[in-house]
Amino acid sequence: MTVGVRLHADLRKARTPVLRYFRFQGDPPPLEAYVVVRTSRGLEVGKVRTPPRKEKEAGEVVRLATKEDLDLASRLRARAEEAAFYLRARLQEEGVRAKVLGCDFTLDGRHLSVHYAAEERVNLRRFTRELAERFGARVEFLAEGPREEAAYLGTLGACGMESCCSTWLQGFAQVSIKLARDQGLPLNPEKISGPCGRLLCCLAYEHPVYQELLSELPRKNARVCTREGVCGKVQKVNPLKGTVELLLEEGKAVEVSKEELA
């Protein structure tokens, strides 16, 4: 069995409780308890957010965190901010077009992860030795995409609320232009793209409902007839209303409900 833990060193700076699941031995750690877990990077501190469940493991719970563990984690977060500030200054000095999103250390301070974003491909490895000597840790650079960048920085969505990725979303679903077409949305990039410049994640939320509604209606450009014998070509489908717009042979357009179709 595992418990879901939100790591203190999570990439996302906003409130998103991104969970990873860690196996435990003996009694499960209590909800909201701070624990020390072993990840692929080393020891890290996190907070238990779920009761025991069967999930894919990301590591193991080593122990309940002590006051000393939490104090050390706090000092390392401050040191990670220092590392991010230093690297941003160095990138500016060297004219490297990359944005440092954040840094984090493992609990022993021996591993420093640097999360960055760049519009073009950049090589930051030349700063590895410099950072390693200054902060006494092995350095790992992790390139993040536009969606991850938006999640980390925190943005506002088209709805006026904080974006889903920076508040509660656990992962990014695959979103295609087909979802916008099925929902009858204007294929204007400014209308269907988020602050990250990618298609809105929320296009996927209601799509299953649209698929169900569309399955009960004829497709666009299909030729159909009503029970009264009126025939025409479907030029518009309105899934929420449960109607289609027919273009008749004489050029007249009429709206017909699905119940009226033959």
C-alpha positions, 0 to 999 in steps of 0.5 A, spaced: 500 500 500 502 507 498 500 514 501 499 520 497 505 525 499 506 532 496 513 534 496 516 540 499 520 540 493 515 540 488 516 544 481 509 548 482 510 554 486 502 555 486 497 551 491 497 545 486 497 538 491 501 534 486 501 527 489 506 522 488 505 515 492 510 512 496 510 505 500 510 504 507 511 499 512 507 498 518 502 503 520 500 508 515 503 515 517 497 520 519 494 524 514 497 531 514 503 528 517 510 531 515 514 525 512 521 523 510 521 519 503 526 516 499 525 518 491 530 517 485 534 523 487 535 522 494 531 524 501 526 529 501 520 532 505 513 531 504 506 532 507 501 526 507 495 528 503 491 521 502 489 515 506 492 508 504 491 506 497 494 502 491 498 506 486 504 506 482 510 507 487 515 513 486 519 511 492 518 509 500 516 513 506 523 512 511 520 516 517 516 521 520 519 528 519 522 531 525 523 538 527 530 538 525 528 535 518 523 541 517 528 546 519 533 543 515 528 543 509 526 550 510 533 552 510 534 548 504 528 552 500 532 558 502 538 556 499 535 554 493 532 561 492 539 563 492 541 558 487 535 561 482 537 568 484 544 567 482 543 563 476 538 568 473 543 573 474 549 569 470 544 567 465 543 575 464 550 576 464 551 571 459 545 573 454 542 566 455 535 566 453 532 562 458 527 563 464 529 559 471 523 557 474 525 554 480 531 550 484 530 545 489 535 541 494 534 534 496 534 533 504 542 532 504 543 538 500 547 534 495 542 534 489 540 541 486 535 540 481 534 547 476 527 547 473 527 552 467 524 554 460 526 557 454 523 558 447 529 556 443 534 550 445 539 552 450 545 548 453 546 550 460 551 545 462 556 550 462 554 552 468 554 546 472 561 546 475 560 553 477 553 551 481 556 545 483 562 549 486 558 554 489 553 550 492 556 544 494 551 539 490 550 535 484 546 539 479 541 537 474 537 541 469 530 540 467 527 543 461 519 544 462 514 546 457 509 552 456 504 548 460 509 546 466 511 554 466 504 556 467 503 551 472 509 554 476 508 561 475 500 561 476 496 564 471 488 567 470 484 563 466 479 565 461 473 564 466 477 569 471 479 564 476 486 562 477 488 557 472 486 549 473 494 547 472 496 552 478 490 550 483 488 543 482 490 539 476 494 533 477 496 532 470 496 535 463 491 531 458 492 531 451 488 536 448 486 536 440 483 541 435 478 536 434 475 537 441 474 545 439 470 543 433 466 538 436 463 543 441 462 548 436 467 553 438 470 558 434 477 556 431 481 562 433 487 561 437 486 567 442 479 564 444 481 557 445 488 557 448 490 558 455 496 563 458 501 558 456 499 558 449 497 551 448 490 549 447 485 550 453 485 544 458 478 545 460 476 543 453 477 536 455 472 537 461 465 537 457 468 533 451 465 526 453 458 529 454 458 533 447 460 526 444 454 523 447 450 528 445 453 528 438 452 521 437 444 522 437 445 527 431 447 526 424 453 529 422 454 536 418 453 535 411 449 529 411 443 529 407 437 527 412 429 528 412 424 529 417 418 525 419 414 530 415 418 529 409 422 535 409 429 533 406 435 537 406 443 538 408 445 539 415 449 545 415 450 546 422 449 541 429 447 544 435 448 538 440 446 542 447 440 544 444 439 537 440 437 540 433 440 541 427 440 546 421 438 544 415 439 547 408 433 545 403 433 545 396 430 552 395 436 555 399 431 556 405 434 554 412 430 551 418 432 548 425 429 541 426 430 537 433 432 530 433 425 528 435 423 530 428 428 527 424 426 520 420 
